[in-house]
Structures are given as C-alpha cells and as structure tokens.
Amino acid sequence: MSSSTYNRNPAGRNQHSHRKPPEEDGPRIRQALETYHRQRLFSNEKISALLLKEHGLTIASSAVKRRRKELGFHSPRVTMRTMPYQEMVQLVVEELDRDHARSRGVQNIQARITFNCGVTLSRDFVSDIMHTHDEDGFTMRDPSSKRILRVVKSNIGIHERWSGDGHDKLYSIGFPIWAVVDEATTKWLGAWVVPSNRLGDVVGYLCLLLIEKFGGMPLQFATDCGSETTQLYGLVNALRSTLFPEYDGETLPPHSYVRSVHNIAIERSWLRLRLDWGNNAVIVFKNGIKDGKYNSDNRQQYLLCQYLWPKLLRQELDKFVEFRNGVRMRRDNNKAGPSGCSRNTAFTLHENYGLVDCLLPIPDMSVIHELKEAMGGDKLLDFVEPCFAVRCDAAYESLAISELTFENVWEVFQDLFPLVFPPVLESE
C-alpha cells in the first residue's frame, strides 16, 4: 500500500479539542450569551472568559462566535443591514416615550434598546432619530455644575471599599432609596426602596443584607456623616474587630466618614439614577394626583399606594441596577479605575484590570442572621402591615397582570382598589 493512500488519521482529529459542551449546558449557555448580548458585550474573547469565571463553562472564543451567530445575537453592523428601517425607528421612539423627563442621552437610549429588546442599533442611527423626534432634549441635557477640587483615587481591588448613601429625590413622593456601590469598579452592589433612609436600624440592616449577599465584608465602609449611619458604623467596627483582629483599626479603620462631595463613587451614581429612573417615577406619580386617580388624604387610597408603588419601584430599581451594571462605561484614559467596559465585567474579571479581591470572607453567617433578627428582620423594610400586604397580594393575583409598569400603574391601582376595599352596600 502506497503512503499516499494510507490515512494515519481517519477521524480527522488533530491537537485541537473538538469537544462540545454537554447538551444539558445548552440552556445555560444560551441564557448567559443573551445576558451578555443585552449588555452590548461583543468581544468573543471577553465572553469566553466571563463564561468560565461566572458559569464554569470552558468555551473557546471561536465557539462563542459561532454560537452567538446561531442564536441571532448580532452586532449593530448586521442589524443595520438586515432590520427594516421603520422597525428600528419605532424602537428608538418607544424608548424616548418611556423617558418622561427627557433625561436620557444617545448612548443611554442605545443601550436600553439592547437591554430591553435585544436589538443592537448603531449610535449614529439612534442619534439621528433622537435629533429628529426630540431635538429639544439635547438642549435640556446640557450639563452645568460647579466644579469641585478632586484628587485621584487609587483602589487596590474590589470589596476594598463600599460606598453607601441615601437618595432623597423620591422623598417628595414618599419613597426614599439607600444604595451601596463598590468604589473600585462603581458596580451597584445593592439598592433598596425603603420606608426611611434616615433611620439607623434600616441602614444597619441593609449593610447586613449586603454582607450576607457577598458572604463577607469589605476592608472599609464609607458613608457621609449623617446620624442614620451611626448603627452601621458600630456594626462594621464590631464585626471586623471581632472576626478579623489582624487588621489594625487605627491604620485601616473599618468605617470612614467622608463629606458627600468626596464620597464620589456613590454620589456620581445618583445622577444617572435620577435622570434615567427617578425623574420619570416622580412625574408618573404626580400625574396620578393631577389626573385625579390618587388622593393621599384618603386613608384607604394611601394604604393601597403604600402597597403598590413600593412593589413597582423595587421592581424598576432592580432593573435599573441590572442595566447600569451591564452597560458599557465611557472610556476615560485619565480615570484611575476601569473604563471602556461594563461594571459587571470590571468586577468579575477584576484581575484583568490590575485589581485584587479584598473581600473579608465570613464562613459562618450565623452571627449575621442573629443580628438581623435582633434588629427586626425584613419587617424594617415593609411599607404596610403584613396582614394588609397578604390581602393586597391576593387581589393583585386575581387581576392576572402580565407586568406592572409606570405606564399602567395607576390603572392597576384603580382596578385593585375595589377588590381590596369592597364598597359597603347599604342595608335595605
């Protein structure tokens, strides 16, 4: 037999692996790829790294590229070439209609279309349509503010410092917010709509929720000097000195009080919260009053509002946090921390940005659970009594509402009211 007809490798296998992910991983891979797509993450290499780090899935970048193509997760270039023009225009217009305060810029609208619809449009196209339909919005968003002297910060890693603060812009409608971000990456770690962000018990309890969520505490917690942070101050000092005595409290205090203008990681985050979400919430709420759909002086209407609106706001705040963490940050070569990537990417792949994980792990969470119970538990976050919430939940479920939104909240409120408070029939 001649050497030319002898096949030494009939299976056609070489040094490269041809293994495919197990079939049971298919749904996981699809869901993960869809999440990254909605975050406008198009780098196959970065997606491959995230799949390994976040899901334990080893998939080559070439396989990621092929799978994304099969699933129809296209880049803006492909979308602009294949999607009907009017459909693309409609997506932009619908997103503009949701921005009642007209506070969202081109990049924000572009990212929201992908986040909400899974469609990637080019920035130039979105800008052109926005200029056509809302030219005045660009003038309204022209930034103007007093400049404050800043110094360059240099964080060594994630969980080195958590920055927490309260947001009072929704206090005007009765629903304050408290939130925490990771200072190195500005990733939103947690955000809550609470009955009050000026109570020490509430703020301290939220700190414990975050420690429980991440399985540990940061090297340092930073807040402003408000009286509501005194309990948080005591908690983090007690926990770190007890569980991690090797860290010197004088050299590296567990808690740091800073002025609001210098607590920039969280303070800068409030702007987008207000422009993207908070202003719209206030406008919709006040429209309900103006249109005669809600009267806060009516005790029954007030109680139902205290049930329904926190439900909506918490849902929408979670969406906002997911969106902001997934959207790409503007590249800034002068910024000390990561830029030109999403907060999720910077946080998960922190090693790629020269950061380390500074979390102080707490293997036994029993002490955290005991502290939470001693402080009052989740009841601290309730706007209404549990028995009334159960009654409202039953009525809400009976309406079979597909989704509660800012667009339908007052209609749901009106439909819900007679179910929660049935009219009293006069006896004959």
N, C-alpha and C positions, 0 to 999 in steps of 0.2 A: 504493500500500500504506500503510495507516494505521500510525502509530507504535506503536499498541498491539499490533499483530500482528507487528511486526518485532523479532526477537530478536538483540540485539547480542552476546550471549554464549551461543551454543548449547551450548557444552561445559560451561557452569555453573562456570567457573573464576573465582576472584577472586584477591585479593592473597595469600591463604593457600596455603602449599605443600601439595599432595596427594601428594607423592612418598612411596612406601612403601620401606622398607628392602629391598635386594636379597634374593632368595629364599635365596641362599647364606648370608646372615646369620641366617636363621631359627633354626638350632640354637644359634648363639652367643647370640642374644638370649634364647632360652628358658633356656639354662643360666645366663646371668647373672641373669635375673629369678628363677630358682629359688634361686640363691645368696642374693640379697638378701632373698627371702621367708623363707628359713630363718634369716636373721639378724634377722628381725622388722623389716625396714625397709619401712614402709608409705607413706612420703611419695613421691608420684609425681614431684614436682619434684626431690627429692634423688636418686631412682633415675635420672632423666633425666641429671642432672649426673654421676653416677657412670658411667653407660654411656658418656658422652662422654669422661670422663677416663681410665677404665680400659680401655675397649674401642674407643674412637674411633668410636662409633656415635651419630649425631645423631638422637634420637627425642624428640619433644615429650612433655611430661608427660601430655597428653590421650591420646596414642597408647600411652604406658606403661600408663595406667589401663585402656584398652581391652584391651591385650594381656594384662595380669595377670588381668583378668576372664575372658578366653577360656581361659586356662591353668588357671583354678581356684585362683589364689593369692589367697585371701580374707582379709579382716580377721577378728579374733575375733568381731565382731558377727555376721557372716554365718555363721561356723562354729557359733556357739552356737545359731543359729536353725535350721540345716539338718542338723547331725550328730546321730545317735542318742545319747541320754544315756549309755547303757551303754558305747558305744564311747569316749566322751570320758573316762568314769570309768576304763576299762581302760587308756587311755594314761597317765593320771596314776599309777595303781597300778603299772604296769610300770616307769615311771621311778623310782618310790620303791623298787622291788625292786632296781634297779641300784645304789642308794646304800646300800651295806652299812654305811657309817659313819654314816649318817643326818645328814649334814653340809650337805645342800643345802636352801636356803630356797625360798620360794614363787616368787620371780622366777627363780631358777636352774632350778627344775623346769619352769616355764612355758617358758623359753627353750630348754631341752633338748628338750622335746617338739616344738617347731617345728624345731629344728636336726636332730633325728633322724628325724622323721616328716613334716615339712612341714605340720603341723596347728597352727593358731593358736587357742589357748584363752584365755579371759579370766582375768585374775589372780584375781578373786573366786572363780571356779569352781574353779581349781586350789587356792586356799587352803582352800576348804570341803572338798574331797575329802581334802586332806592332813590337815586337822584331824580328819576322820572316821576316817582309816586310820592316822594316826601322830601323835596329839596330843603324845606324849612327845618327839617330835623337835623340837618348837618350844622346849621347855624346855632340851633339850640344846644348842641353838644359841644360847642367850642369851649375848651377848658379855660378856667380862670381861677387862680387861687394864690394866696400869699406863699412865698417860698420860705421854708424853714431850713436852717442850717442842719445838714445831715453829716454823719460820719459813716465810713464804710464798715459794714459788719462782716465778720468772718466766722461763720459757723463751721464746726468740725464735722457735724453729721446730723442725721435725722434723730428726733427724740432728744436732742441736746437741750432744746428749749421749746416749751409750749407757750404760746401767747394767747391769753384769753381776755375777753372783754364783752361788755353788753352793748347791744344796738337798740337805741331808743326811738328810731324813726317811726316804728309801728306802735309806739306807746300812745300816739294820738288816736288810734282805733282800739287800743286796749290789749295789744298782743306783742309784748317785748321779746327780744331774742338775746340769747347768750351763745357764744361760739368760741372755739379754740382752733388755732392753726399751728402747724409745725413751722418754726421760724426759718429753718434752713431751706425748705422747699416751698413754703407758703401753701402746702396742702391743707385743705379743710379737714380737720380730724373729727370734728363734731359740731353740730349747730342745732339748737333747740328753741322752739317757741314755748315760752314759759309764762305762768301767771304773773311772775315778777322776777326781773333780773337784778333787783335791789335788795334781795334777802340773802343773808349769809348761808342759811340752810340750803337754799336752792342751788346757789353757785357751788357750794362744797359738794353737794350731791352729784352735780354734773361732772365735777372733777373725778369723783369715784367711778362714775359710769365710764368715763374715758380710760381710766386705769384698768378697769375690768375689760374693756373692749380690746385693748392692746396687750393685756397680760403683763403690764409693768408701768413704771412711771418714768418721766424724763429726768435728766440731770437737774433741770431747773424749770420752774413755772414762773411766767412773767405776767403781771396784771398792772392796771393802774392803781391808784391809792384809794379807791372807793371803799366805804365801810362794808359793802357786801362781800369783799374779798377776805375779810379777817378770818372767817372759818376755813376757807381754802388755805390761807397762809398757815394756820395751825395744823391742818391735816397733812399737807405735804412736808412740813417740818418734822412732825411726829413720825410719819411713815418712813422718811428717809433716814432720820437719825436712829430709828429702831431697827429697820431692815437692812440698812446699808451704812453702818457706822464707820466704814473705812473712808467715806468721803467727808472731808473736813467742812463743816458748816460755815466756818469763817472765810476760808479760801474760795469755796464754791457754795454760796447759800442755796438751799432748796427752793427758795422763792425770792423773786426780785420785784420790788415796786418801781415802776417807771412812769414818767409822765405820758399821757396819751399821745402827744406829738412824737414821742420817741418809741412808742410801742408799735412800730410801723408795720410789722408783719400782719397784725390783725387789723390795724386802723386802715391800711390800704385796701384790705379785703372788703371793708364796709362799702366802699364806693360802688363796686360792681354789684354788691347785694342790693343796694338802694336803687341803682339805675336799672338793673336787669329784672328786679323782682319786687323790691319793697315799694317803689313808687306806684307800680301797677296795682299792688294789693290795696294800697290806701285809696287809690282812685276808684277801684271797683267797690270797695266797702262804702265809701262816701256817696257813690252813685246810688247805692241801695237806699240810703237815707233820703237823698234828694228825690228819688223816684217814688218815695212813699212805701217802699217794700219793708222797711225796718224802722222801728221806733224804740230807741234804747230806754225810753221812760216806761215802756210796757214791760212789766216784770217777766211775763211768760216769753215774750219775744227776746228779751235779753238773755234768759236762760238758754233758749234754743240756739241763739247766736253763739253763746259761750261753748256750746257743744259742737256746732257745725263748723265755725270758722277756724278754730284750732285744728280740727281734722283736716281741713283744706290747706291751711298754711303749713302744717307739718309735712304734709304730702308734697307740697310745692317746694318747700325749703329743702327737703331731701333731694328732689330733682335738681334744684339749683346747685347744691353741693356736688352731686354726681357730675353735673355738667361742667362746673368750674374746675373740678379736679381733673377732668378728662380733656378739656380744651387746651390747645397749644398756647403757651405763653409767648409773648413777643420776644424776639431775640434782642438781648441787650448786652453788648460786649463789655460794658462798664459795670455790670451787675456782679456782685461777689458770688452769688449763688447760681444755680442752674437757670438757664433761659433757653428759649427756642425749642422747648419740649413741654409736654403736659406735666402737671404737678404729680399725677399718678406715676408717670414714667420716672420722674426725678426721685420720687420717694421709693419706688420699688427697685429701680436699678441705681440706687444711690452710689454704688461703687464706681459706676461709670462717670460720675461727676466729682470724684475725689472725696466723697463723704463716707462716714462710717455710721454704724448703728449704735447709738448711745443709750438705748433703752435699758433701764434697770429692771430686769425681769423679776416678777413676784410669782414663784411657782404655786404657792398656796394662797388662793384667793379668799380663804375663809374669813380672814380679818377684814377684807374689803366688804364682803357680804354682811358681816356683823355690823360694820359701821353704817352701811346703807340702811339696814333695818332699824338701827338705833336712831337714825336721823328722820325716819318716817317713810322710807321706801318711795315707790313711784307715785304715791298719793301727793307728794310735794309738787308734782308736775300736772296734777289734774285741775281743770278749769271748772268742772261741775262735780257734784256728788256721784259716787259710783252707781247708786240705785237709779238716778236720773239718766246717767250715761247708758245703762242697760236698756232702759225704756226707749231712749232715742235710737240706740243701735237696732232694736227690733223694728222700729218704724222705718228706719233708713233701709234696712234689708228688704222690707216689704215693697219698697219702691223699685227695686231691681235696677238701680242706677249703674250704668256701664262705667262712668267715670265722673268724678266730681272735679269741676274746673272753675276758674274765675268767670268763665262765660256763662255757666249755668247755676252758680252757687245760690243766687237769690231766687231762682225758680225752684230749686230744690228746697230752699228754706220755706217758701210759700206752700209747697206740696207737703212738706214734713209737719208744718205747724198743726193742722187739724188732726193729724194722726197722733201727735204727742200730747196735744191739748184738745181732746174732742169737745165740740160745743155742747154745752149743757142745755138739754131740752126742757122747756117749761112744762111742769105737770099740768094736766088738764083740770 
